[in-house]
């Protein structure tokens, strides 16, 4: 993993977005469920890395939000394999920078000094003072304009091929399921219920699971690999950061799985962390089953389950395609249904629609509800086809991709699900200008 560390306002988040290649802050429609991302995978020279952004590092603070941000940065250093120490060319080298660098140098990790906001051509004269830190090389970049960022990534990729993000060769014969969710939602208890034995340590303390655990077993004649996701490598100083650092293990497991089981604590309901993890599953194109655990502990009446399902649908609107199950890992209530649902979702992830069937449906849908045009020009959807699976991915040819409203794209995706199913799997739709080669993506 690569961590971006530095004092506040040096441009870490801007560099993070530049390295990822897109803006990572995604805002959901539901208040309080902003899915701001500070973890992402980055590809360079054939390698994939997990990249982590952090809050500002201020060594001298001891209380309040800045202290929590400092603690976050310290934990990031512990988790990381490589550290990009970001400095601000405009403010120059400060004593605070020196103190942070001394701490990083003592961590035993590979540290790269990166001076941001270098926008001129004479960058060597602009960064000379930063060599006083003692680093062999100082990288001059402009996160805003992208200058020097490629060289920085190339250096890291060539020098650290061994820290490539985990990924596995996929086999149609092996369904890989990852148990995902915030700490203490009952992931390990659910794992034990699936396996029929107490293989995982279960404790009320958040972060009990330290490392990803893989277990292969048979269910209804099918071989399944179950991944119980990691919480933290260390349990020290986790009171303020458990949710954030459990995400590291979750993302690594999402990269490896076919279907993610998003485990929600039924006694609490959906929280921000659930939405973030769900967003990662969706973005990664993995199948998903939403599991409400600890249902035996919830005071219920005839309306409780329906009200909880409605709340989940509202707060996790972007996972509207995912089935929802209510279980108790402790009592075993409905736990086999989770594995059955995962198997069905995996089949949908692999489903392929014939080109003739797809175009028949496309014609029927557009005949009933044609896409709105731009000005006097009518928007036409000519034809399309499925180009890949896992997740199902389609290309549709049109005369004007830019005229298609997001609402119409969502409508069409919903219609495809209505005709073909695709329960539990995200869909990717690319829109191709019939007269050009450029693709635009939608869902």
C-alpha positions, 0 to 999 in steps of 0.5 A: 500500500502507498500512503500520502502523508504531509501537513495540511493544505499541501495538496495531498487530496489533489495529488490523490485524485491525479494519481487515481485518474478521477475525482474520488469524492462521491456524494450520495443523495441521502443526507449523512451518507457522503461516500468520500473516498480516501482509498483507491487502486492505482494501475501503473506499468502493469502493476496495481497498488492500493493508494491511501490519502490521509488528513494533515499531519501536525506533530505538535498538536495533542487534542481535537480534530487535528490530533485525530488527523495526526493519529490517522497519519501515524496509523497510515504509516504503520499500514503502508509499504511506501510513503509519499511525503508531500510538501508545499513548494510555495510555503518552503521547507519548514521545521514542521516538515523536518520533524515529520520527515525525521519521524517517517525516516525512522519508520523503516518504510520507503519514503519518497519526498514529493514537492507539490505546486511546482508549476514552472519549468525551472523546477530544479531551482524551486526545490533545491532547499528540500534536499536539505532533508537528506533524501537522495531524490526529490520529486517535483510535481504539480498535482493540479496540472499533472506535471511530474506525476507520471515520473513519480508513479513510474519510479514507485512501480519499477522499484516496488513491484512486490507490493502489488495489490492482491488479486487472484486468477479467476476460475468459473469453478470457484466462487469467491465470497468476501464478508464485508462490513464495519467492525463488530457487525458479526462477519466472523460469526457469520463465517463460522455459521457458514463453515459449521465450526468456530474457525474465527475468533469472535469477540465484541471488541471491534477489530478482532480479525487481524488478517484476511482469512480464506477458507474453502468449503463445499455448499450444495456441491459447489466449491466456495472460497470464503474470505473473512476480511481483516480489521487491523494489523495492530489494535493499539490506538484504534478507538478513533480509527477502527472504521477507517482502517478496517476499510484497508482489509475490505478493499483488498478482499473486494479486489479478490472476490466475486461476490461481496456480502455486505454485513449490516448490524441489524441493531444499529442499521445502515451507517456511513461506513456501510455506504462506503464499503457498498460503494467500493463493491459497486465500483469494483463491479462485483456482485453483492448481497446485503445481509442484516445480521443480529436480527434475533436481537432486534425488537420486532413487530409485523412492520419491522422488517419492511421498515428496515428494508425501506431504510436500507433501500433509501440509504443505499440507493446505489445498491438497489439491485442487491438482494437483502436478507435478514439473518442471525449468525448466532442462531443460524436463522436463514444463514444458508440462504445467504450462500444460496443468494451468493450463488445466484448472484454469481450466475447473474454476474456471468450471464451473457445476453445474445445480441439479438435479444439485447437489440430486441429489448432496446428497440422495445424500450426506446419505442415506448420511451425514446431518449430526450433530444438536445434542441431540435436534434432527436437522440437515437439509440441504434443498436448495442451488444454485450461485450463482457461479463463479471460485471455484465458490460454493454456498448450502445451506439447512439448519434449523440452520447452527450445528450443522454441524461443520467436519468434516462441512463438509469431508466434504461439500466432498470429496464435491462434488469426487468427483462434479463434479471441481473439481480445482485450484479452491477451493470456497466453501459458504455455509449459510443458515438456512431460516427466516432470511437469515443466511449462514455460510461453510464450505469 
